[in-house]
Amino acid sequence: MFMRAPGSTNISGSVEKSCRALTRHLNITQHKGAGPFMQPVDVVGLGLHDYYEVIEKPMDFSTIKSKMEAKDGNGYKNVREICADVRLIFKNAMKYNNERHQVHVMAKTLLEKFETKWLQLLPKVDDEERRQKEEEAEMQLAQDAAHAKMAKNLSVELDNVEMHLGELKDMVLQNCRRMSTEEKRRLSSAIAKLSPNDIDKAVEIIAQSNPDFQAAREDVEINIDVQSESTLWKLKFFIKDALQGLEEFTKQQ
């Protein structure tokens, strides 16, 4: 009656095989009145005008079979879902038909047989679900480790890029043309316009190239003529950014 649904990886072969054996054991097709369970209820043909008012979710074995064979991702995810739909078939029949109706009686009998066999199958289902959870946990750990490694590699790459950019900038500055006397004069004048905070930053730029340079904040004296060309250009770029928007500095450039 049941076939394994392609892509239904959550249903193991052994458990699904047991489920198929379980449904076969019910001998549904051998019952004289098996029709009500094998195909969707013929509501129109039987004149059951209130059927959908009583039964919220119709179910039958052909629908279960189709869901097990589904290839579009709408199939069953686990055996418990199959079990729930098998129960629903019988419970619907018992709900719609009165207790003395042969369909109600047959549904009740088959449901009792099903529940007995389901209890025998349940330990296998529990073992399978436990195994799946362990596999999912291992997969998640592996995925987290892969993401962590990727993030670490990316961080290293970014550090390398930043280092190379710094080296390239230093190379460019080292190859800069010599600053003219007039440019140095304007640079010196511009330094005097810096805020105390920017003065500290300018001092840091000089100290990076000249570790021996020291100056107290309240008495900063920067000798432009003794600075290296790369330091002078670094200062110019910094001061231009710091004083950007000041009309008099812009005119000097």
C-alpha positions in Angstrom: 0.0 0.0 0.0 2.8 2.5 0.9 5.9 3.4 -1.1 8.8 5.4 0.1 8.6 9.1 -0.8 11.7 10.3 -2.6 13.2 13.1 -0.5 11.5 12.0 2.7 14.8 11.6 4.4 13.3 11.9 7.9 11.6 8.5 7.5 14.2 5.8 7.8 13.9 2.7 5.7 13.5 0.3 8.6 10.8 2.4 10.3 8.9 3.0 7.1 9.0 -0.7 6.3 7.5 -1.4 9.7 4.8 1.1 9.1 3.9 -0.5 5.7 3.8 -3.9 7.4 1.6 -2.4 10.1 -1.0 -1.2 7.6 -0.9 -4.5 5.7 -1.6 -6.3 8.9 -4.9 -4.4 9.2 -6.0 -6.3 6.1 -8.0 -3.3 5.0 -8.4 -4.4 1.4 -9.8 -7.8 2.5 -12.7 -6.2 4.4 -16.0 -6.3 2.5 -16.7 -2.6 3.4 -13.1 -1.3 2.7 -14.4 1.3 0.2 -15.0 4.0 2.8 -11.3 4.0 3.8 -9.5 3.5 0.5 -10.7 6.5 -1.5 -12.0 10.0 -0.6 -15.6 9.9 0.6 -18.0 10.4 -2.4 -19.9 13.2 -0.7 -22.0 14.1 -3.7 -22.7 10.6 -4.8 -23.8 9.5 -1.4 -25.7 12.7 -0.7 -23.8 13.5 2.4 -24.6 17.2 2.3 -23.4 17.9 5.8 -20.2 15.9 5.6 -17.9 18.9 5.4 -19.7 20.6 8.3 -19.0 17.6 10.5 -15.6 16.5 9.2 -13.0 19.3 9.1 -10.2 17.3 7.5 -11.2 14.4 5.3 -8.6 11.6 5.0 -8.3 8.3 3.2 -5.6 5.8 2.3 -5.1 6.9 -1.3 -4.3 10.4 0.0 -1.8 9.0 2.5 -0.2 7.0 -0.3 0.0 10.1 -2.5 1.6 12.1 0.3 4.2 9.4 0.8 5.1 9.5 -2.9 5.2 13.3 -3.0 8.2 14.8 -4.7 7.4 18.4 -4.2 8.3 18.6 -0.5 4.7 18.3 0.6 5.1 14.7 1.7 5.3 13.3 5.2 8.3 14.4 7.3 8.1 11.5 9.7 6.2 8.3 10.6 4.2 10.1 13.3 2.6 12.2 10.6 1.6 9.0 8.8 0.2 7.6 12.0 -1.8 10.7 12.7 -3.5 10.5 9.3 -4.3 6.8 9.6 -6.0 7.6 12.9 -7.8 10.4 11.2 -9.3 8.1 8.6 -10.9 5.9 11.3 -11.9 8.8 13.6 -13.6 10.6 10.8 -15.7 7.5 10.0 -16.6 7.1 13.6 -17.5 10.7 14.1 -19.7 10.9 11.0 -21.5 7.6 11.4 -23.4 6.5 14.5 -22.1 3.7 16.7 -24.4 1.0 15.1 -23.4 1.8 11.5 -21.2 -0.8 9.9 -18.6 1.8 8.8 -18.4 3.1 12.4 -18.0 -0.5 13.8 -15.3 -1.4 11.2 -13.4 1.9 11.8 -13.4 1.3 15.5 -12.1 -2.3 15.1 -9.3 -1.3 12.7 -8.3 1.7 14.9 -7.9 -0.6 17.9 -5.7 -3.0 15.8 -3.7 -0.1 14.5 -3.1 1.3 18.0 -1.9 -2.1 19.3 0.6 -2.5 16.4 1.6 1.2 16.8 2.7 0.5 20.3 4.9 -2.3 19.1 6.4 0.0 16.5 6.9 3.0 18.8 10.3 2.0 20.3 11.7 1.9 16.8 10.3 5.3 16.1 11.7 6.7 19.3 15.2 5.3 18.4 15.0 6.7 15.0 14.0 10.2 16.2 16.8 10.1 18.7 19.3 9.2 16.0 18.0 12.0 13.8 18.4 14.6 16.6 22.0 13.4 17.2 22.7 13.7 13.4 21.2 17.1 13.3 23.2 18.3 16.3 26.4 17.0 14.7 25.5 18.7 11.4 24.8 22.0 13.3 28.2 21.8 15.1 30.0 21.1 11.8 28.1 24.0 10.2 29.0 26.4 13.1 32.6 25.3 12.9 32.7 26.0 9.2 31.2 29.4 9.7 33.7 30.2 12.5 36.6 29.1 10.2 35.2 31.2 7.4 34.9 34.2 9.6 38.4 33.8 10.9 39.8 33.4 7.4 37.9 36.5 6.3 39.3 38.5 9.3 42.8 37.4 8.4 42.2 38.4 4.8 40.9 41.8 5.8 43.9 42.3 8.1 46.2 41.5 5.2 44.4 43.9 2.9 44.7 46.6 5.6 48.4 45.9 6.0 49.0 46.0 2.2 47.1 49.3 2.0 49.2 50.7 4.7 52.4 49.5 3.0 51.2 51.0 -0.3 50.3 54.3 1.3 53.8 54.4 2.9 55.4 53.6 -0.5 53.4 56.4 -2.2 54.4 58.9 0.5 58.1 57.8 0.3 58.0 58.5 -3.4 56.3 61.9 -3.1 58.0 64.9 -4.6 59.8 67.3 -2.3 57.7 69.9 -0.7 58.6 73.5 -1.7 59.6 76.2 0.8 56.3 78.0 0.2 54.3 74.8 0.8 56.1 74.3 4.1 55.4 77.9 5.1 51.7 77.4 4.4 51.7 74.1 6.2 53.3 75.7 9.3 50.6 78.4 9.2 47.9 75.9 8.9 49.1 74.0 12.0 48.6 77.1 14.1 44.9 77.0 13.2 44.4 73.4 14.5 42.3 72.7 17.5 44.1 71.4 20.6 42.7 67.9 19.8 44.0 68.0 16.2 47.3 69.4 17.4 47.7 66.2 19.5 46.9 64.1 16.4 49.5 66.0 14.3 52.1 65.4 17.0 51.2 61.6 16.9 51.8 61.7 13.1 55.3 63.2 13.6 56.0 60.8 16.5 55.2 57.8 14.2 58.1 58.7 11.9 60.3 60.2 14.6 60.1 58.4 17.9 62.5 60.8 19.5 60.1 63.7 18.9 58.4 64.8 22.2 56.3 67.9 22.9 54.1 69.0 25.7 50.6 69.8 24.6 50.7 73.2 26.1 54.0 74.1 24.4 54.0 72.3 21.0 56.7 73.5 18.7 56.9 71.7 15.4 59.9 72.4 13.2 58.7 71.7 9.7 62.2 71.9 8.2 63.5 68.8 10.0 60.6 66.6 9.2 60.9 63.9 6.5 59.0 64.3 3.2 56.6 61.5 4.0 55.8 63.1 7.4 55.2 66.5 5.7 52.8 65.0 3.2 51.0 63.1 6.0 50.6 66.3 7.9 49.3 68.1 4.9 46.6 65.5 4.2 45.6 65.4 7.8 45.4 69.2 8.2 43.5 69.5 5.0 40.8 67.1 6.3 40.9 68.8 9.8 40.4 72.3 8.4 38.2 71.3 5.5 35.5 73.9 5.0 37.6 76.8 6.2 37.7 79.3 3.4 41.1 80.7 4.1 42.8 77.3 4.2 41.1 76.2 1.0 42.4 79.3 -0.8 45.9 78.5 0.3 45.7 75.1 -1.4 
